[in-house]
């Protein structure tokens, strides 16, 4: 992967905190995401990765800390800045969140209808262009239930990019997929990130694919970022938290080997 820009970060997170009752989920998150990069936050299931992404997107309100976009803090009282951020950011949900009652074209058109003042002709033109870019133009009249899982994922991405965002947030984009389909999804993200030049922030627990696709990775553990660096740094790290997550498959292999040895003894 090409190195990200060395300019000021597009997205900056400082001491982000989020709790549910007495249960702290995010306990002081700090993060810097450079413009034009693919940044992946790794972590086991249940560690708050999706909560973190929803706080960034404004879907969920954090308790304290600061989120800044292009150096401008996103605070509730500054409605203009938050509205500008929503126009320039898209969210690709874990389950795609497509509307089954709407056709592919209608699904892609929806963000333009809800967030812009474009006339119906321009909305259709942009929506068809997004479908064409994702090689779905011939399926414009199909409903999501009539499309394969991979096509649904591409349709969700078409809807995410139709507003021409600068930042796209991906919530577990490969959840529940087999290895081949995981590879296809990460390839899709890299391909279209380069084509449209958006910044991608991904949360996932899929280590091998993320290390190949990303410029930088971070590991979320215990409500904090316990590692941030390049994929190479992550692969060579001897930090016990990193190795415990990264090398879990090897640990399982060793454990099973011992179990089999005991049974053979």
N, C-alpha and C positions, 0 to 999 in steps of 0.2 A: 504493500500500500504506500502511496505517496504521503510524505509527512504533512501534517496539518499546518495551517498558517501560523506564523509567529506573532500575528497582530493580537490586539486585546481580544479576550474571549467573547464569543457571541452570546453565550449563556454562562452566568456565574451564580453559584449557589454558596451561601455562607451560613453555617451553623443552623441548618434547617432541622426543626424539631416537629414531630407529630406523634401524639399519643392517643390511644383509645381507652378512656377511663384511666386506670392505673397502669396500663400496659404501654410502655414506650416502644414505638416502632422505629422511628427515626430519631436519633439522639445526637444531633449536631453534624449534619452532612455538609461537607465542603467539596465543591467540584468546579472545574473550569472546562468548558467545551469550546474548542476553537472552531471558527467558521470554516465550512467546507470539509470537516472531518467526519469520520464515522467513529463514534465513541460508544463503547458498550459497558454497561454496568452488569457484572456477573454476581451470582449469589445463589445459594440453595433456595428451594421453594419455601415460602413463608417467612422470608427475611425482610419483607417490606419493599421489594423492588417496584412492584406495581403501585403501591401507595406513594412511593417517591415520584414516579412518573405522573401520577394523577395530581399530586401537589404542584408539579411543574406546569401542568396543563391548566390548572385552575379548576379541575373537576372536583378536587377536594381541597379544603382550606387547611394549610399548615398552622401549627400553634405559634411558632416563633421562628426567627431567622429571616434571611433575605434572599429573594430570587431576583436577579437582574438580567435584562435582555439588552444587549448593546450598551451596557453601562447604566441603563435606566432601571431603577428599582420597580418591581411590579407590586405595588401596594393597593389595597382595596379602595382607598380614597381617591387614587389617581385613575379615574375611569378611562380617560383618553389613552394613557399608556397601556392599560390592560386590553382595551379594544384593539389597539394597534398590534399588540402581541398576538391576540387571537386571529387577526387577519393574516399574520405572517408565520403562523405555526399550525401544524396539523397533527392529529393524533390517530395512529393506527392501532385499534383495539385488539386485544388478544384473540377474541372470537370473531373478529372482522366487523361485527355490529352492522351487518347489511340488513336492509329492510326487505323481508321476503315478499311483501305485497307490491314492491316497486321493481320495475325492470332494471337492467344494468344501466341503461342511460339515465333513468330517473334517479337511481341511487347516486350516480356521479354528479348529476345536476344539482342535487339537494344543497350542498354547501354553498354553491354560487347563488342559489335562490334565497338562502337564509342570511348570507353575509355580504352581498353586494347589491348594487343598484343596476346591474346589467339588464338589458332587455332580453326577452325570451330567445331572440335569434342569436345573440352573442353567447348566451348561456348554452344553447344547443351546440354552437360551433366549438366552444371551449371543451364541452363535455365529450363531444365526438373526437376531438383531438386527443384528449386524455385517454379515451378508450383505444384509439389508434396507436398511441405510444406504447400501450401495454398489450397490443395485438389482440384487442377484444372488440374491434369495431363491428365485426360480423355477428356479434352476440348481443348487440344493443337492446334487442327486444326480449331477451331471455331473462327469466327470474333467477335469483341466486340458487334456488333449489334445483334448477335445471343445469347447473354448472358444476364442474368438478371442484375438489378442494383447492387445487392449485389455481384454477381460474377465479375462484372466489377471493383468494388472497391477492391476485393481481387486480381484481375489481376494487377491493378495499384500498389498494395502493393508488389506483386511478382516482378514486374519490379523494384520497388524501392529498394528491398533487394537483388536483384540478384548480385549486386556488393559487397555485404557484407559490407555495410556502418556502420560506428560508430555512425553517427548522421542522423536521418530522420526528415525532416521538413514536417509537415502536414498542408496544407492550407485549413481551413474550411472543414474538411473531412466529416461532416454530413450535409452540406448545402442542403436544399430542401428535407430532409428526414423526414419521420414521426417518432414518438417517438420509436417505436419498432426497426426500422432500425437504428436510432441513437444509441440505446443501443447496437445493433449488431456490429456497426462499432467501438465503443469504446472498446467493449469486444475483438474484433479482434486486435486492436492496443495493448492492454495490453497483450493478449495471445502471440503474435508474438514478442513483445518487450522483454518479458521474455525468449522466446525460443531462440532468436538471440542476445539478450543482447546489443541492440543498445540503444542510447539515443534518446528520442522522444521530439520534441518541436512542440506543437500544437497551432494553433490559431483558436478560435471558439467563438460563442456567446451562446453556449449551456451550461448553468451553471450546472444543476443537474448532467449530465453525466460527465462533466469535474471534478467536485468535487469528484466523486467516483473514477475516473480512475487515477487522478494525484497525484504525490508526492508534487508538489508545484504549485501554481497558481499566476498569476499577472493580474492586471486590467489596461488596457490601456484606458486613457481618456484624451481628450484635448492635444494629442500628447505626453503625459508623462505616465510613470508607476506610478499610484497613490496608488497602493497596491501591495505587494508581501509577500507571506507567505504560510503556509500550508492550505489545504482545511478547516480544523477546524478553523483556524484563520479567514479565509474569511467568513465562516458561522456565526461566532460570532461577527464580526466587526460591530461597530456602526458608522463608518465613513459614512457621508451622501452620498458621491459619490458611495461607495460600496453598501450601502443599497438601493440607488436609482436604481442601476442596478440589484442587487441580488433579491430585493423584488418587482420587477415591476409587477409580476403576482398578488401578494397580493394587491398592490396599485390599479390595475385594478379591482379586486374583490370589493374593498371598494368603488371605484368610481361608479361601476355599481349598487351597493347596494343603494347608495344615489340617483342615477337616478331613480331606480325603486320605491324607497320610495316617491320621488317627484310626480311620476305619479299616485301612489296609494292614495296620500293625497287629 
